Amino acid sequence: MKVFSKSDILDISDRIHQKNENIDIFAGSGDDKKVILKNGFKIRHIPSGLIYTVIKVILPKDSGEAKILCQRPGKKLLIPAESLADYERQ
């Protein structure tokens, strides 16, 4: 069994934080498709570093793109699903 030092653990933690995780609105496909992005979920805008809290996932009744309504203190933002590549889990 390997024993990790404090620096080993910090290195592993840094690698995890540096990894950009894709954020998906849905899991599954077809009839098994479920919304997995919920209210209260925190996301970070990668270029600016700003952190937003998901308020609502807006699913259109037609086959249009889903949108995510987010907020940070003093600002609300509507993010189209195709722009989620610019965001990561916080």
Secondary structure, 3 states (H helix, E strand, C coil): CCCCCHHHHHHHHHHHHHCCCCCCCEECCHHHCEECCCCCCEEEECCCCCEEEEEEEECCCCCCCCEEEEEECCEEEEEEHHHHHHEEEC
